[in-house]
Amino acid sequence: MNLTQSFLRILPEVILTVTGVVVMLIEATLPRAASRKPLGWLAIVGVFAALFASLQQLTVAPGTAYSGLVQTDAFSAFFHVLICAIVLVTLLVSLDTMQGAADNQGEFFALVAFGAAGMLFMTSAAELLLVFVGLEISSISTYIMAGLRKRDAKGPEAALKYFLLGSFATAFFLYGVALIFGATGTTNIPAIAGLLSQSQTPIFAMVGLAMILIGLGFKVSAAPFQVWTPDVYEGAPPAIVGLMSTAPKAAAFAVLLRILYSAFPAYHVNWVPLVWIMAALSMTIGNLGALRQQNVKRMLAYSSIAHAGYLLVAFAALSADGIAAASFYAASYAAMNVGVFAVVSHIGGRDEKLVSITDYRGVAYRSPLLGAVLAFFLISLIGIPFTGGFFGKFYVFAAALHSGLVWLAILGLFNSGVAAFYYLRLLTSAYTRPSETASLEPLAVVRTPLLIALLLTVTATLILGIMPGQVLGQAKAGAAILYPSLSPSTSAPANPTTATAP
C-alpha cells in the first residue's frame, strides 16, 4: 500500500487534530475581551474538511494501515461521516449559545475538535489499545466540556461525577483488554477470533469481554451503568449535552459492534444474553425514569438511556440486518437528539432560565418556529411515521423479530408507548396558551448559525423518515464487513435459535 492511501485512512483525524491545535494557539494570542466566534468558524471549517475527507474514504479499497492499527472500510466511513456531521451541527449551535470568556468558548472549540478526533480513532481502530487511546482522548475532552460553566455549581458537580465514574469505566475496559491479551496473546481485533479457538484459557477472554461491555456500557449510558447520566446532562450546557448524548455514543456503539462481531462471533451464546438484559433494562429504566421528571434536560437524559436500549436490541438480533439497523438508528437518533437540544439551548438561554416542563408553557406562541421544530423532533423521538425515528425503530424491531427475539421486540414496543406520554407532555405544554396575565414576550431571535443547524437536523430527520434507502444501503454495506457470512439482504441469522431471549 502506498503512503498516500495510508495517510488518507487517518486524514480526518489529522485534520481535526491540527484544527484543535491551531484554535488553541490563536486563542492564546487574543485579548480576553475579544470575541471567540471567529475561532468557532475556523473549527467549523476544519470539521467540514474532516467530513469531506471521511466521504473520500469511501473511494479507498477496504484495508488496514500503519501495521494494522487502523482499518478503513464502509463501516468505519459511515460512523466517521456521522460523527463529523454531529460535531458540525454542535459547533453551529454553540456559536451564539456559548459566548464570552465565562463560558471558555475558545477552549471549547479546541476540545470539540480533539474529542472528535478521538471518536474517529475509536471507529476505525483495529487494535484494542488504539480503541483505548481514542476512548481516553474523547473522554477527557467531554469531562472538561461538562464543567465549562464554572460559575454554576451544577457544572463542576457534573464534570466531577462524570470524571470519577468514567475513570472506573475506563479501568474496566483496560483490564478487559489485558485479560483478552492474556488469553489470546494479541490485541488485534480481527485476529482475536482465530486465536480464541486455540487458547488454553478462553474463560479469561470471556471475562475480559464482560469488562469491556461494562466500560462501553457506561459510555453509551446503558443500564445498569446509567446513574451518571441525569446529573451530568442537567449540569452541562445544552449544546454540549447534544454532543455528549450522540457522538461519543455512536463511537462506542461502533467499537462494540466491531468487537462483538469481529472478535467474538463464535461466542455469541455467551454475550447475546448479556446484551439482551442490558437492552431490556435500559428501555424500561429509561422510560420509567423519564415519566417522573419535571426538568426537561433530566427527562431527555432518561430518554437517551431508553434509546440506548432500543439500539442494543439490534445488537442482540445477531444478523447483518441487526448491524445495519443499529447503524441506521444511531444516525436517526443523532439527527433528532442534536436538534432537540439545539432548541432547548436557545429556549433556555445562556442562564437556562426555562428548565422545567411548566416553563415551556406557551413557547410555541412566543416563537412559532421553535415550537414547530420542537414538535417535529418530539414526534420523531416517539417514532411517528415520516420521521427518522419511525424507520429507526421499525428496522430495529424488525431485525429482532426476524431473529426470534419476540419478547424483546414486544418489550420495546411497550416502552415506545410509555415514552409517548412524556414526550407529548412536553409538546402539550409548549402549545398550551398561557393565561392572560402571563407574559408572552417573544424569545430571542434565532440567529443564522442556529437556523442552519436546525435546518440541517430537520432535513436529516425528514430524509431518514421519507427516503431512508441511501443511508440504509450504506449501513448494510458496513454490516457486510462485520458479518460477511450473511449478505446485507438476509434478514435471519444462520441459526436463529442462538439469538433467542435468555
C-alpha positions in Angstrom: 0.0 0.0 0.0 1.4 3.4 -1.0 1.9 6.2 1.5 -0.9 8.3 0.1 -3.5 5.7 0.7 -2.2 5.0 4.2 -2.4 8.7 5.1 -5.9 9.0 3.6 -7.0 6.4 6.1 -6.2 8.7 9.0 -6.7 12.1 7.2 -10.0 13.1 9.1 -8.3 12.5 12.4 -5.2 14.5 11.3 -7.4 17.4 10.1 -9.3 17.6 13.4 -6.1 17.4 15.5 -4.5 20.2 13.5 -7.7 22.2 13.8 -7.7 21.9 17.6 -4.0 22.8 17.9 -4.5 25.9 15.6 -7.5 27.1 17.6 -5.6 26.8 20.9 -2.6 28.7 19.5 -4.8 31.5 18.1 -6.9 31.7 21.2 -3.9 32.2 23.4 -3.0 35.4 21.4 -6.4 37.0 21.6 -7.3 39.7 24.2 -9.5 38.5 27.0 -12.4 40.7 25.9 -12.2 39.8 22.2 -14.9 37.6 20.6 -14.1 34.0 20.1 -16.7 33.4 17.5 -14.1 33.5 14.6 -12.4 30.6 16.3 -15.7 28.8 16.1 -16.0 29.4 12.3 -12.4 28.1 12.0 -13.3 24.9 13.9 -16.4 24.6 11.6 -14.1 24.8 8.5 -11.8 22.1 10.0 -14.7 19.8 10.8 -16.2 20.3 7.3 -12.8 19.4 5.8 -12.7 16.2 8.0 -16.3 15.4 6.9 -15.2 15.7 3.2 -12.1 13.5 3.9 -14.4 10.9 5.5 -16.5 10.8 2.4 -13.4 10.3 0.3 -12.5 7.2 2.4 -15.4 5.5 0.7 -13.4 5.6 -2.6 -10.5 3.8 -1.0 -10.4 0.0 -1.0 -11.1 -1.5 2.4 -7.9 -2.4 4.3 -5.6 -1.5 7.1 -2.7 0.8 7.6 0.2 1.6 10.0 0.9 -2.0 10.9 -2.7 -3.0 11.2 -3.6 -0.2 13.7 -6.3 1.4 11.6 -8.9 -0.3 9.5 -10.8 1.7 6.9 -14.0 0.3 5.3 -17.6 1.1 4.7 -18.4 0.5 8.4 -15.8 3.0 9.7 -16.5 5.6 7.0 -20.3 5.5 7.9 -19.5 6.4 11.5 -16.8 8.9 10.5 -19.4 10.8 8.5 -22.0 10.6 11.2 -19.6 11.9 14.0 -18.3 14.7 11.8 -21.9 15.8 11.0 -22.8 15.8 14.7 -19.8 17.9 15.6 -20.5 20.3 12.8 -24.1 21.0 13.9 -22.9 21.2 17.6 -20.4 24.0 16.7 -23.1 25.9 14.8 -25.4 25.7 17.8 -22.7 26.8 20.2 -21.6 29.9 18.3 -24.4 32.0 19.9 -25.4 30.0 22.9 -22.0 29.9 24.5 -20.5 33.4 24.4 -17.9 35.2 26.4 -14.8 34.3 28.5 -17.0 32.9 31.3 -18.0 30.0 29.0 -14.4 29.4 27.9 -15.6 29.4 24.4 -12.1 29.3 22.8 -11.1 26.2 24.7 -14.5 24.7 23.9 -13.9 24.8 20.2 -10.5 23.1 20.6 -11.9 20.4 22.9 -14.6 19.6 20.5 -12.1 19.1 17.7 -9.8 16.9 19.9 -12.7 14.9 21.2 -14.0 14.3 17.7 -10.5 13.0 16.6 -10.6 10.5 19.5 -14.1 9.3 18.4 -12.9 8.8 14.8 -9.9 6.8 16.0 -12.3 4.6 18.0 -14.5 3.8 15.0 -11.6 2.9 12.7 -9.3 1.1 15.3 -8.3 -2.5 14.5 -6.4 -2.7 17.8 -7.9 -2.6 21.3 -5.1 -0.4 22.5 -5.9 2.2 19.9 -9.6 2.0 20.9 -8.4 2.8 24.5 -6.3 5.7 23.3 -9.2 7.1 21.3 -11.6 6.5 24.2 -9.4 8.4 26.5 -9.0 11.4 24.1 -12.7 11.5 23.7 -13.5 11.1 27.4 -11.1 13.7 28.7 -12.5 16.3 26.3 -16.1 15.6 27.3 -15.2 15.6 31.1 -13.8 19.1 30.7 -16.7 20.3 28.5 -19.2 19.1 31.0 -17.8 21.6 33.6 -17.1 24.6 31.4 -19.6 26.8 33.3 -17.5 27.0 36.4 -19.7 29.8 38.0 -22.7 27.5 38.1 -22.4 24.9 40.9 -24.0 22.2 38.8 -21.3 22.5 36.1 -18.3 21.4 38.3 -20.5 18.8 40.0 -21.5 17.3 36.6 -17.8 17.2 35.5 -16.6 15.6 38.7 -19.3 12.9 38.7 -18.6 12.2 35.0 -14.9 12.1 35.6 -14.9 9.7 38.6 -17.4 7.3 37.2 -15.9 7.5 33.7 -12.5 6.6 35.2 -13.9 3.5 36.8 -15.5 2.5 33.5 -12.2 3.1 31.6 -10.4 0.9 34.2 -12.9 -1.9 33.5 -12.3 -1.5 29.8 -8.5 -1.6 30.1 -8.5 -4.6 32.4 -10.8 -6.4 30.0 -8.2 -5.7 27.2 -5.5 -7.1 29.4 -7.4 -10.3 30.1 -8.1 -10.8 26.4 -4.4 -10.3 25.6 -3.6 -12.9 28.3 -5.9 -15.4 26.7 -5.0 -14.9 23.1 -1.6 -13.1 23.0 -2.9 -10.3 20.8 -5.0 -7.1 21.0 -5.7 -7.1 17.2 -9.5 -7.2 16.9 -9.7 -9.4 13.7 -7.0 -11.8 15.0 -8.7 -12.5 18.3 -11.4 -14.6 16.8 -9.0 -17.1 15.3 -6.7 -17.2 18.3 -9.6 -17.8 20.7 -10.1 -21.3 19.3 -6.5 -22.2 20.1 -6.5 -20.5 23.6 -6.0 -22.7 26.7 -7.8 -20.1 28.8 -10.8 -18.8 26.8 -12.7 -18.1 30.1 -10.3 -15.2 30.6 -11.3 -13.7 27.3 -15.0 -14.1 28.2 -14.4 -12.2 31.5 -12.4 -9.6 29.6 -15.3 -9.2 27.1 -17.7 -8.7 30.1 -15.5 -6.0 31.4 -15.4 -4.3 28.1 -19.2 -4.4 28.0 -19.2 -2.6 31.4 -16.8 0.0 30.2 -18.6 0.8 26.9 -22.0 0.4 28.7 -21.1 3.4 30.7 -20.2 5.4 27.7 -23.5 4.7 26.0 -25.4 5.2 29.3 -26.9 1.8 29.1 -28.5 0.3 32.3 -27.3 -0.7 34.8 -24.4 1.8 34.2 -26.6 4.9 33.6 -26.5 6.5 37.0 -24.3 9.4 35.9 -26.5 10.5 33.0 -29.3 12.6 34.6 -26.9 14.7 36.8 -24.3 15.3 34.0 -26.9 16.2 31.5 -28.6 18.6 33.9 -25.3 20.4 34.8 -23.7 20.6 31.3 -24.7 23.3 28.8 -27.4 22.0 26.4 -25.3 22.4 23.3 -22.6 20.2 24.9 -25.3 17.7 26.1 -26.4 17.4 22.5 -22.9 16.4 21.5 -22.3 14.1 24.5 -25.6 12.2 24.0 -24.8 11.3 20.4 -21.3 11.4 19.1 -19.4 9.5 21.9 -22.3 7.0 21.9 -22.1 6.5 18.2 -18.3 5.9 18.5 -18.8 3.5 21.5 -21.6 1.6 19.7 -19.3 1.2 16.6 -16.5 -0.2 18.8 -18.9 -2.6 20.5 -20.2 -3.8 17.1 -16.7 -4.4 15.8 -15.6 -6.2 18.9 -18.6 -8.4 19.3 -19.0 -9.4 15.6 -15.3 -9.4 14.5 -13.5 -10.7 17.6 -16.2 -12.8 19.4 -18.7 -14.1 16.8 -18.2 -17.7 17.9 -19.1 -16.9 21.5 -22.4 -15.2 20.7 -24.2 -17.7 23.0 -22.3 -16.0 25.9 -22.7 -12.3 25.0 -26.2 -12.2 23.4 -27.9 -12.9 26.8 -25.9 -10.0 28.4 -26.8 -7.6 25.6 -30.5 -8.8 25.8 -30.6 -8.0 29.5 -28.9 -4.6 29.1 -31.4 -3.7 26.3 -34.4 -4.7 28.4 -33.2 -2.8 31.5 -32.2 0.3 29.5 -35.5 0.6 27.8 -37.5 0.1 31.0 -35.4 2.1 33.4 -35.0 5.0 31.0 -38.7 5.4 30.1 -40.0 4.8 33.7 -37.4 7.3 35.0 -38.4 9.9 32.4 -42.0 9.7 33.4 -41.1 11.2 36.8 -39.1 14.1 35.6 -40.1 17.8 35.5 -36.8 19.1 34.4 -36.6 18.9 30.6 -32.9 18.1 30.4 -33.2 15.3 33.0 -36.2 13.9 31.1 -34.1 13.9 27.9 -31.3 12.2 29.8 -33.6 9.3 30.8 -34.8 9.3 27.2 -31.3 8.8 26.0 -31.0 5.8 28.3 -34.1 4.3 26.7 -32.8 4.9 23.2 -29.6 3.2 24.1 -31.8 0.2 24.9 -33.6 0.3 21.6 -30.2 0.3 19.8 -29.0 -2.7 21.9 -32.0 -4.6 20.7 -30.4 -4.6 17.2 -27.1 -5.9 18.7 -28.9 -8.9 20.2 -30.6 -9.7 16.8 -27.3 -11.4 15.7 -27.7 -10.7 12.0 -26.4 -8.5 9.3 -29.7 -6.6 9.3 -29.3 -6.1 13.0 -26.0 -4.4 12.5 -27.4 -2.2 9.7 -30.4 -1.3 11.9 -28.1 -0.3 14.8 -26.1 1.9 12.4 -29.2 3.5 10.9 -30.7 4.0 14.4 -27.6 5.8 15.6 -27.9 8.2 12.6 -31.6 8.9 13.1 -31.2 9.3 16.8 -28.3 11.7 16.4 -30.2 13.9 14.0 -33.3 14.3 16.2 -31.5 14.5 19.5 -28.9 17.1 18.5 -31.9 19.1 17.0 -34.0 18.9 20.2 -31.0 20.0 22.4 -30.4 22.9 20.0 -34.0 24.1 20.6 -33.6 23.6 24.3 -30.4 25.5 24.3 -32.0 28.5 22.6 -35.2 28.5 24.7 -33.3 28.3 28.0 -30.7 30.9 27.0 -27.2 31.2 28.4 -28.6 31.2 32.0 -31.0 28.4 31.4 -34.0 30.2 33.0 -36.5 27.9 31.4 -35.7 24.4 32.6 -38.9 22.7 33.7 -41.8 21.4 31.6 -44.1 24.0 33.0 -41.6 26.7 32.0 -42.2 25.7 28.4 -45.9 26.6 28.6 -46.8 28.8 25.6 -43.3 28.5 24.0 -44.9 27.9 20.6 -46.8 31.2 20.9 -43.6 33.1 21.8 -41.7 31.6 18.9 -43.8 29.7 16.3 -40.6 28.5 14.5 -39.0 26.9 17.6 -42.4 25.5 18.7 -42.8 23.8 15.3 -39.3 22.4 15.3 -39.6 21.2 18.9 -42.8 19.4 18.0 -41.2 17.8 14.9 -38.3 16.4 16.9 -40.6 15.2 19.7 -42.8 13.2 17.4 -39.7 11.8 15.7 -38.4 10.6 19.2 -41.8 9.0 19.7 -41.5 7.2 16.4 -44.3 8.7 14.3 -44.2 7.8 10.6 -42.5 10.0 8.1 -39.7 10.8 10.6 -36.3 9.2 11.1 -37.4 7.9 14.5 -40.1 5.8 12.9 -37.8 3.9 10.5 -35.1 3.6 13.1 -37.4 1.7 15.5 -39.0 -0.2 12.6 -35.7 -1.6 11.4 -34.5 -2.4 14.9 -37.7 -4.3 15.9 -38.0 -6.0 12.5 -34.4 -7.3 12.9 -35.3 -8.5 16.4 -38.5 -10.3 15.2 -36.6 -12.0 12.3 -34.1 -13.3 14.8 -36.6 -14.8 17.2 -36.4 -12.1 19.8 -40.2 -11.7 20.1 -40.4 -10.8 23.7 -37.6 -8.2 23.4 -39.4 -6.6 20.5 -42.7 -6.6 22.4 -41.0 -5.0 25.4 -39.5 -2.4 23.1 -42.9 -1.6 21.5 -44.5 -1.3 25.0 -41.7 1.1 26.1 -42.2 3.2 23.0 -45.8 3.6 24.0 -44.7 4.7 27.5 -42.3 7.2 26.0 -45.0 8.8 24.0 -46.6 10.1 27.3 -43.7 12.2 28.5 -42.8 13.5 25.0 -46.4 14.5 24.4 -46.5 16.1 27.9 -43.7 18.5 26.8 -45.3 19.1 23.5 -48.7 19.9 25.1 -47.0 22.3 27.4 -45.3 24.1 24.5 -48.6 24.5 22.7 -50.8 25.4 25.7 -51.8 29.0 25.7 -50.8 30.7 28.9 -53.2 32.7 31.0 -54.0 36.3 30.0 -51.9 37.6 32.9 -48.8 35.6 31.8 -46.1 37.3 29.7 -46.0 36.4 26.0 -42.7 38.2 25.5 -41.0 36.8 22.3 -38.0 34.6 22.7 -34.6 35.7 21.5 -34.2 35.9 17.7 -32.9 32.8 16.1 -29.6 33.8 14.5 -28.2 32.4 11.3 -25.8 29.7 12.7 -28.6 28.2 14.8 -31.0 28.5 11.9 -28.6 26.5 9.7 -28.2 23.9 12.5 -32.0 23.5 12.8 -32.4 23.3 9.1 -29.7 20.5 8.8 -31.2 18.4 11.6 -34.8 18.8 10.5 -33.8 17.9 6.9 -31.8 14.9 8.0 -34.6 13.7 10.2 -37.1 14.2 7.4 -35.0 12.5 4.8 -34.4 9.5 7.1 -38.1 9.2 7.5 -39.1 9.6 3.9 -36.2 8.3 1.8 -34.1 6.1 4.1 -32.8 3.9 1.3 -29.4 5.5 0.7 -28.4 5.7 4.3 -29.7 2.2 5.0 -27.7 1.0 2.0 -24.5 2.4 3.4 -25.4 0.9 6.8 -25.9 -2.5 5.1 -22.5 -2.2 3.3 -20.9 -1.6 6.7 -22.8 -4.6 8.1 -21.5 -6.9 5.4 -17.9 -6.0 6.6 -18.6 -7.2 10.1 -21.0 -10.1 9.2 -19.6 -11.5 5.9 -21.3 -14.8 6.3 -24.6 -13.1 5.6 -25.5 -10.8 2.7 -26.9 -7.4 3.5 -30.3 -8.5 2.2 -30.5 -11.5 4.5 -32.8 -11.0 7.5 -32.4 -14.0 9.7 -29.1 -15.4 11.2 -27.9 -18.8 10.1 -29.1 -20.3 13.4 -32.0 -18.2 14.8 -32.3 -20.3 17.9 -29.0 -19.0 19.2 -30.4 -15.4 19.3 -33.4 -16.2 21.5 -34.0 -14.4 24.8 -32.4 -15.8 27.9 
